[in-house]
Amino acid sequence: MANVQERIQKLISENPVVLFMKGTPESPQCGFSGQVVQILDHLGAPVVGVNVLEDAEIRQGIKEFANWPTIPQLYVKGEFVGGCDIAREMFQSGELQAMLTEAGVAIKQPAKA
């Protein structure tokens, strides 16, 4: 299992925004993964999607890596953010946008009032 942990670490360290999800950003295979993709799309954040349905080792390994039992799992600059509910709450409060900006991830600028 150490090998899968190294693969996960490599993915999250080499990509600013990584979403371990069911399906792909273009074709989510569950509603929760789809919601996180919609949030990231709305913000214009570049995301690397990792389809856990295609790799059983990653699917189990990511749960152990973050000590988080569910998929999807969002990482920003190597830091575990959370799953769908947390990402949605952070988006609604503006925290997710701030986190992405502080991490140097280019996002769409909000419309000026």
Backbone as CSV, one residue per row, in Angstrom:
resi,resn,N_x,N_y,N_z,CA_x,CA_y,CA_z,C_x,C_y,C_z
1,MET,0.827,-1.200,0.000,0.000,0.000,0.000,0.867,1.259,0.000
2,ALA,2.139,1.148,0.387,3.012,2.328,0.399,3.116,2.927,-0.994
3,ASN,3.149,2.081,-2.022,3.255,2.558,-3.392,2.073,3.453,-3.759
4,VAL,0.863,3.061,-3.368,-0.308,3.866,-3.691,-0.267,5.188,-2.917
5,GLN,0.228,5.170,-1.706,0.354,6.406,-0.928,1.338,7.365,-1.604
6,GLU,2.419,6.806,-2.161,3.394,7.624,-2.884,2.764,8.206,-4.154
7,ARG,1.955,7.421,-4.854,1.277,7.901,-6.062,0.329,9.046,-5.720
8,ILE,-0.413,8.903,-4.627,-1.338,9.953,-4.198,-0.562,11.213,-3.833
9,GLN,0.505,11.065,-3.065,1.318,12.213,-2.661,1.873,12.932,-3.887
10,LYS,2.328,12.178,-4.864,2.870,12.761,-6.101,1.790,13.560,-6.829
11,LEU,0.590,12.997,-6.941,-0.513,13.689,-7.619,-0.847,15.013,-6.947
12,ILE,-0.974,15.000,-5.628,-1.395,16.228,-4.941,-0.254,17.239,-4.810
13,SER,0.986,16.792,-4.896,2.092,17.747,-4.811,2.410,18.363,-6.172
14,GLU,2.084,17.672,-7.259,2.411,18.173,-8.600,1.284,18.972,-9.239
15,ASN,0.086,18.940,-8.665,-1.061,19.628,-9.254,-1.700,20.529,-8.199
16,PRO,-1.997,21.789,-8.549,-2.539,22.718,-7.563,-3.917,22.321,-7.022
17,VAL,-4.789,21.783,-7.885,-6.133,21.393,-7.455,-6.393,19.974,-7.958
18,VAL,-6.605,19.060,-7.016,-6.855,17.659,-7.367,-8.155,17.222,-6.715
19,LEU,-8.985,16.566,-7.518,-10.243,16.030,-7.011,-10.266,14.527,-7.250
20,PHE,-10.220,13.777,-6.158,-10.399,12.330,-6.240,-11.902,12.122,-6.277
21,MET,-12.397,11.544,-7.376,-13.830,11.529,-7.623,-14.261,10.249,-8.326
22,LYS,-15.563,10.070,-8.387,-16.138,8.972,-9.158,-16.467,9.540,-10.531
23,GLY,-15.742,9.047,-11.535,-15.875,9.570,-12.884,-14.781,10.584,-13.165
24,THR,-15.041,11.431,-14.163,-14.082,12.454,-14.568,-14.767,13.819,-14.487
25,PRO,-13.992,14.904,-14.504,-14.630,16.224,-14.490,-15.604,16.414,-15.660
26,GLU,-15.299,15.803,-16.796,-16.170,15.907,-17.962,-17.406,15.019,-17.839
27,SER,-17.290,13.954,-17.054,-18.389,12.998,-16.927,-18.429,12.397,-15.515
28,PRO,-18.876,13.187,-14.527,-18.953,12.670,-13.154,-19.919,11.484,-13.071
29,GLN,-19.576,10.512,-12.244,-20.393,9.307,-12.099,-21.168,9.273,-10.790
30,CYS,-21.150,10.372,-10.039,-22.001,10.475,-8.850,-22.326,11.943,-8.622
31,GLY,-23.436,12.187,-7.982,-23.897,13.550,-7.773,-22.971,14.392,-6.928
32,PHE,-22.351,13.787,-5.915,-21.464,14.540,-5.034,-20.214,14.990,-5.787
33,SER,-19.647,14.087,-6.594,-18.489,14.456,-7.413,-18.894,15.551,-8.393
34,GLY,-20.071,15.411,-8.975,-20.568,16.394,-9.923,-20.724,17.775,-9.305
35,GLN,-21.196,17.836,-8.052,-21.365,19.129,-7.378,-20.029,19.836,-7.181
36,VAL,-19.002,19.083,-6.781,-17.690,19.701,-6.566,-17.123,20.185,-7.901
37,VAL,-17.294,19.398,-8.952,-16.834,19.813,-10.285,-17.549,21.106,-10.696
38,GLN,-18.856,21.194,-10.460,-19.607,22.407,-10.817,-19.079,23.625,-10.061
39,ILE,-18.761,23.461,-8.801,-18.224,24.560,-7.999,-16.896,25.022,-8.585
40,LEU,-16.009,24.065,-8.862,-14.686,24.408,-9.399,-14.816,25.027,-10.786
41,ASP,-15.730,24.506,-11.603,-15.977,25.084,-12.932,-16.477,26.522,-12.801
42,HIS,-17.408,26.731,-11.883,-17.966,28.071,-11.665,-16.859,29.065,-11.292
43,LEU,-15.914,28.608,-10.493,-14.808,29.456,-10.060,-13.728,29.583,-11.134
44,GLY,-13.780,28.697,-12.123,-12.762,28.705,-13.165,-11.443,28.118,-12.706
45,ALA,-11.480,27.320,-11.660,-10.251,26.716,-11.124,-9.856,25.506,-11.966
46,PRO,-8.595,25.436,-12.366,-8.135,24.257,-13.106,-8.077,23.067,-12.163
47,VAL,-8.681,21.962,-12.557,-8.737,20.800,-11.673,-8.224,19.560,-12.391
48,VAL,-7.465,18.760,-11.659,-7.053,17.445,-12.141,-7.970,16.445,-11.450
49,GLY,-8.768,15.749,-12.237,-9.661,14.744,-11.695,-9.010,13.376,-11.711
50,VAL,-9.155,12.652,-10.616,-8.640,11.285,-10.515,-9.848,10.378,-10.324
51,ASN,-10.103,9.549,-11.324,-11.265,8.663,-11.304,-10.969,7.433,-10.455
52,VAL,-11.537,7.394,-9.247,-11.273,6.277,-8.339,-11.950,4.989,-8.810
53,LEU,-12.913,5.109,-9.717,-13.587,3.915,-10.227,-12.677,3.099,-11.141
54,GLU,-11.630,3.729,-11.655,-10.704,3.045,-12.560,-9.518,2.418,-11.835
55,ASP,-9.376,2.688,-10.548,-8.200,2.207,-9.819,-8.581,1.880,-8.374
56,ALA,-8.775,0.601,-8.098,-9.207,0.167,-6.767,-8.187,0.536,-5.683
57,GLU,-6.895,0.502,-6.028,-5.867,0.868,-5.047,-5.999,2.331,-4.644
58,ILE,-6.194,3.207,-5.624,-6.373,4.635,-5.331,-7.666,4.839,-4.549
59,ARG,-8.727,4.132,-4.944,-10.027,4.302,-4.278,-9.919,4.010,-2.790
60,GLN,-9.237,2.947,-2.423,-9.055,2.624,-1.012,-7.954,3.475,-0.394
61,GLY,-6.881,3.664,-1.136,-5.718,4.381,-0.617,-6.008,5.816,-0.240
62,ILE,-6.863,6.496,-1.025,-7.146,7.901,-0.729,-7.944,8.034,0.563
63,LYS,-8.773,7.052,0.858,-9.534,7.088,2.116,-8.587,6.998,3.310
64,GLU,-7.553,6.177,3.174,-6.567,6.026,4.243,-5.627,7.227,4.302
65,PHE,-5.287,7.747,3.129,-4.357,8.881,3.033,-4.868,10.065,3.838
66,ALA,-6.136,10.400,3.668,-6.719,11.562,4.347,-7.452,11.187,5.629
67,ASN,-7.556,9.897,5.885,-8.371,9.425,6.997,-9.785,10.000,6.871
68,TRP,-10.303,9.913,5.647,-11.633,10.437,5.310,-12.347,9.332,4.540
69,PRO,-13.514,8.890,4.977,-14.111,7.669,4.435,-14.837,7.784,3.098
70,THR,-15.067,9.005,2.620,-15.911,9.145,1.431,-15.187,9.812,0.262
71,ILE,-15.765,9.623,-0.903,-15.328,10.229,-2.153,-16.476,11.134,-2.586
72,PRO,-16.256,12.309,-3.085,-15.000,12.910,-3.540,-14.169,13.502,-2.400
73,GLN,-12.895,13.735,-2.738,-11.977,14.409,-1.830,-11.236,15.472,-2.621
74,LEU,-11.272,16.690,-2.118,-10.653,17.828,-2.780,-9.365,18.222,-2.064
75,TYR,-8.315,18.448,-2.869,-7.017,18.898,-2.369,-6.631,20.180,-3.089
76,VAL,-6.147,21.164,-2.331,-5.654,22.409,-2.900,-4.227,22.603,-2.407
77,LYS,-3.293,22.679,-3.352,-1.864,22.841,-3.032,-1.395,21.819,-2.009
78,GLY,-1.819,20.573,-2.194,-1.380,19.494,-1.329,-2.141,19.364,-0.026
79,GLU,-3.043,20.298,0.252,-3.795,20.284,1.506,-5.183,19.698,1.290
80,PHE,-5.559,18.756,2.154,-6.891,18.164,2.089,-7.915,19.212,2.512
81,VAL,-8.892,19.455,1.638,-9.939,20.434,1.931,-11.142,19.732,2.539
82,GLY,-11.606,18.659,1.885,-12.762,17.929,2.377,-13.536,17.319,1.230
83,GLY,-14.756,16.913,1.550,-15.631,16.306,0.562,-16.628,17.311,0.023
84,CYS,-17.698,16.799,-0.523,-18.699,17.630,-1.181,-19.313,18.664,-0.241
85,ASP,-19.780,18.245,0.919,-20.455,19.172,1.836,-19.530,20.307,2.270
86,ILE,-18.296,19.965,2.598,-17.344,20.982,3.042,-17.013,21.932,1.899
87,ALA,-16.769,21.383,0.703,-16.467,22.227,-0.457,-17.631,23.171,-0.750
88,ARG,-18.855,22.656,-0.662,-20.038,23.481,-0.933,-20.170,24.593,0.114
89,GLU,-19.999,24.252,1.392,-20.095,25.253,2.460,-19.012,26.324,2.313
90,MET,-17.797,25.880,1.974,-16.695,26.827,1.799,-16.950,27.731,0.593
91,PHE,-17.523,27.179,-0.464,-17.855,27.975,-1.643,-18.904,29.023,-1.288
92,GLN,-19.953,28.608,-0.587,-21.049,29.515,-0.247,-20.588,30.645,0.676
93,SER,-19.629,30.370,1.531,-19.143,31.389,2.469,-18.028,32.251,1.874
94,GLY,-17.495,31.838,0.724,-16.379,32.564,0.117,-15.021,32.041,0.541
95,GLU,-15.006,31.090,1.471,-13.731,30.543,1.960,-12.947,29.808,0.877
96,LEU,-13.664,29.080,0.021,-12.977,28.292,-1.010,-12.288,29.217,-2.007
97,GLN,-12.972,30.274,-2.418,-12.377,31.236,-3.335,-11.123,31.845,-2.713
98,ALA,-11.221,32.221,-1.438,-10.081,32.816,-0.729,-8.928,31.822,-0.638
99,MET,-9.247,30.559,-0.324,-8.206,29.535,-0.210,-7.480,29.355,-1.540
100,LEU,-8.251,29.280,-2.632,-7.646,29.107,-3.954,-6.766,30.300,-4.310
101,THR,-7.262,31.497,-4.052,-6.505,32.714,-4.362,-5.221,32.771,-3.540
102,GLU,-5.330,32.484,-2.246,-4.152,32.497,-1.369,-3.130,31.444,-1.782
103,ALA,-3.613,30.348,-2.351,-2.716,29.275,-2.795,-2.113,29.578,-4.164
104,GLY,-2.522,30.701,-4.763,-1.967,31.078,-6.057,-2.643,30.399,-7.237
105,VAL,-3.834,29.846,-7.009,-4.579,29.195,-8.084,-5.418,30.263,-8.789
106,ALA,-5.262,30.356,-10.088,-6.014,31.352,-10.860,-7.476,30.952,-10.928
107,ILE,-8.343,31.873,-10.506,-9.783,31.640,-10.611,-10.408,32.855,-11.291
108,LYS,-11.647,32.692,-11.738,-12.374,33.817,-12.332,-12.607,34.862,-11.249
109,GLN,-12.493,36.089,-11.644,-12.769,37.164,-10.695,-14.279,37.361,-10.607
110,PRO,-14.794,37.577,-9.411,-16.231,37.799,-9.280,-16.635,39.087,-9.991
111,ALA,-17.863,39.129,-10.443,-18.380,40.319,-11.116,-18.416,41.481,-10.138
112,LYS,-18.093,42.640,-10.615,-18.136,43.833,-9.769,-19.566,44.335,-9.659
113,ALA,-19.953,44.773,-8.479,-21.318,45.260,-8.270,-21.443,46.699,-8.716
